[in-house]
Amino acid sequence: MKATALQNTPPGLTQSKGKKKSKRQPWSLHLMVLPAVVLVFVFAYIPMTGISMAFQDYSARLGFLGSPWVGLKHFRSMFENEYFIQITWNTLLFACSKMALNLIIPFLFALLLNEVRHMGLKRGIQTLVYLPHFLSWVTLSGILIDVLAQTGLLNQFLSNVFGIKPIFFLGDGFWFRMTIIFSDVWKEFGFNTIVILAALSGINPSLYEAAEVDGATRLKQTLHITIPALIPIMIVIATLALGNVLNANFDQVFNLYSPLIYQQGDIIDTFVYREGLLSGQFSFATAVGLFKSGISLVLIIISYRLAYKFAGYRIF
């Protein structure tokens, strides 16, 4: 009887019940995500009310509601400030240099590591280059300050072996910039190498077998099979990094810089920290931070558009 009843039931009615059931199922998943949504709302969205300080002469005594509104006064001061142009240039220099080197070096290193046939050695090297990624900049900065000091290990080595005078790595503008860029690359290139190696493992081995049959050398296989297969993932990494062009790593610079090299080493984030928290210029610091956030938002949108257009990558 039940079978007969089900057979006589109009198909539209059965589908509608299935649709209703499928609509109810995701709510359990939504409930699982709810705590994370609440935390993001409390700690990320509610604090955004402080953006109003950029358009006020904010006073802690008067608060958000009592502080006088001044419109775009602080934004005009920001663009008229020659030092702001300098720190923007520093930020772009650091971020773009890191972005370029963190693409080129992991790419070349992954290609070389992929040629290692001894799996134990390959995994050992892979682990060694990946380890610095897990260390905080507070820890690494303490190590770098000791190693790069004028009486540190590196200067002693250069002096004893090559007779070079001690270099003030963290007190000279040029050497400080080199230290910031290359220490960041040393710390992070292992992580990007893992990503590229994962892409390499997805290449069809039959392509290499066919190339060997045709007499292609390892170099030709790399040029005509490996590199073209890696281009999509490299496009994704590059375009996603574009959104962080104005993030020159506050933790790193803050723990390594000093007043001696503010002119060459100061970035937008450290400038906002000093102006806002140390000098009490809350409104001006908020205007600078809001400007940076606005530019970063535009760059993130552009980067995701480019990633979708050239590599078919999308998260929404």
N, C-alpha and C positions, 0 to 999 in steps of 0.2 A: 504493500500500500504506500509506504514511504517513497519507494522508488517511483511508483506511478505518479505520486503527488509532485515529486521533484521534476519528473518529465513533463507534467502538465503545467508546471510553473512557467510563466512567461520569462524569457531570457533577460529581458530588461530589468525585471524585479530582482533576479538573482545578482545581476551586475551592480544594481544600486546598493544592495546590501553589502556586497564586497567593497564598494567604494566607501560606504559609511565606515566599515570596519577599518579600512586602510587609513582613513582620516583620523581615527581615534588612536591608532598605534603610535605615531610620532610623539604624542604628548608625554609619554614616559621618558623618551629621550630628551625632550625639552626640560622636564623636571630635573634630569641629571645635570643639564647645563646651567640651570638656574643659579646655583651658588656662584659659579664663575661670572655669570652676567651681573649679579648683584655686586660682586667685588669690583668688577670693571667700572660699573656705574658709580660706585661710591668713591673709588680712588682715581678714576680717570675723567669722568664726566662732571661730577659735582665740583671738583677743583677748577674746572674751566670757567666758573663764574669770576675767577680772579683776572680774567682777560680784561675786564672792565677797567682795571688799574691803568692800562695803557692809554686810556682816554680821560684819565683824571689826574689831578695832583693829589695822589693818595696820601692819606694820613691815617696811621693806625688808630689814633684817638677818635677820628670821625668815622672810620669804617667805609665800606663800599657805598652805603646810602648817603652818608654825609659829606664825603669828599667832593670838592668842586670839579665839574667837568670842564676839560680844556680842549676837547676835540683832538686834532692831529698835531698838537704842539710837540709832543715827545718824538713823533715820527720825523717831523721837520728837524728837530735837534739831532736826531740820529743821522740823517743824511747830510747834515751840515758838518758833522764831526769827522774830521780827517782821520782820526784814529779808527773810527768804525770801518772806513774803507780799507785800512791796513789789516785789521783783524779779519775782514771778509776775504781779503787776498790770502792771508795765512791759512784760513780755513779751507779755501778752495785748493790751495797748493798741497796741503797735507792730504785732503780727502781724495783728490784726483790722482796724486802720486800713489797713494796706497791702493786705490781701486785698480789702476793700471798694473802695478806690480803684483797685486794679489790675483790677477788674471794670468799674466804671462808666466810668472815663476811656478805656480802650481801646475799649469798646463805643461810646461817643459819637464818639470820634475815627474809628473805622472807618466808622461811618455817614456822617460828613462826607466822609471821604476817598473813599468809594464814589461820591459825587456828582461828583467831579472827572472831567471828560471828557477832558482832555488827558493822554494816557498817559505822556508824558515827565515832566510835572510830578508826576503821581501817583506814579510810581516813584521820582522824586527825593526827594519828601517821605517816602515809605515807607522809603527807605534811610537818610535822616537820623535818623529817630526810632528806627530799629532799631540803629544803630551803638553807642550807649552800652551795649547789652546785652553786647557783646563785651569791654568794658573791665573789668578787675579792680577790686575795691574798694580795693586798695592804691594803684592809680593815681588813681582818682577821689577818694579821700580826700585825697591830696596836693593835688589841684586845689581841692577844696572848702575845705580848711584855708586856702589862700592867698586864695581868692575871698571867703570869709566872715569873714576876720579883721577886727578892728576898724579896721585901716588897709587892708583889702582893697578890691577893685574895687566890690563891691556896696555897702559902707558909704560909700565915696567918692561913688558915684552918688547914693545916698539923701541924703547930706549936701549935695552941691552942687546937686542939682536940687530936692529937696523940703525941705531944711533940717532933716532928721531927724537926731537924735543917733545916733552909732554904736551898733549893736546887737551884743551879745555872743552871736552865734548858737550857738557851741560851748561857751559857759561858763554860759549861763542855762538852767535846766531846761526852761522852756516852749519857748523857741526851739530848744533842742537836739532836743526831741521832734518839733517841726515839721520841722526839717532832716532828721532820720532818715526820717520818713514820706515827705516829698515828694521827697527825693533818690532814694529807692528806687523810687517811682512813676515819676519821670523816667527812671530807668535801664531799667526793665523794661516800661513800657507799650507800647513798640514791638514787643516780642516777642508780647505778647498781641494786639496789633492785627493782626499777621500771621496769627495763628490765626483770628481773627474774619473777616478778609478772605477767607481760604481757604473758610470756611463760606459767605460771601456769594457766592463764585463758583459754589457748587453749587446755588444757587437757580434753578429753571427759568425762563428768560427769557419763556416763553409766559405766565406768570402776570402779569408786568408788561404785556405786550402786551394781554392780555385786560382788565386794569384800565384801560389807556389808552383802549381802545375804549369802555369803560363811562363814561369821563369822569373817572376818578380822578386827582387831583393827585399830585405827587411826595410831598407830606406824607402823603396817605392811603395811597399805595402803601407808604411806609415803615412806617406804623402797622399796616397790615393784611396785608402780605406779608413785608417784610424782618424786622421785629422778631419775629413769631411763628416765622419760620424759624430765627432765631438762638437762640431760647430753649433748645433741647436742648444746644447747644454751651456756652452760658453756664452751664447746670446742671452740665455735666461739669466745666468749669473751676472753678466755685465749690465743688463737692463734693470735688474732688481737692485744692484749696487748703486745705480743712478739716483734712486730715491734717497740715498744717504750721503749725497754729495756735500751737504752742509753739516754733516756729523763727523767731525774729525777726531772723535774718541776723547771725550772729556776726561775720563778716568786716567788715561795715559798721560795726557798733557798736564793735567792738574798735579799729578804725582811727580813729574819730572822737571817742570819749569820753575823759574825763579825770576825776581824782578830784573835781573841782569839781561834777560832775553825776552822781555815782554814785547818789544817791538817786532821781533822775528818769530816768536813762539806763541804769542797770545792768539786764541781763537774765539769765536762768538760765544761758546758755552762758558769758557773761563771768564770772559769779560762780563757776561750776564751775572755770573756768580759773585764777582767782586763788586760790581755796581749795585746789585740788588741786596745781597746779604751782608757784605762788609761795609759798603758805603751808605746803605739805606736809601738808595735811589730806586725805590720800588717801581714807580711808574715808568721811568726811562728803561729799566731793565726788562720790564714786562713788554714794552714796545719792541725792543730788540728781539726778545724771544718770540713774540708773535710774528714779527716779520720773517724770522727764520722758519717758523713752523708753517707759515703760509707758502713760502717758496718750496719747502720740503713736500708739502701736500701736492702742489702742482707737479713736482718732479716724480713723485710716486705714481700719480695718475698717468703721466706720460710713459714712465717705465713699464707699467703693466700693459698699456696699449702697445708699446713696441714689442714686449715679450709675446703678446698674443699674435701680433701681425707677423713677426719673423720666425717664431718658434712654436706657435700654437699653444703657448702656455697661458693658463688662466686659473684663478682661484675663485672667481665668482661666476 
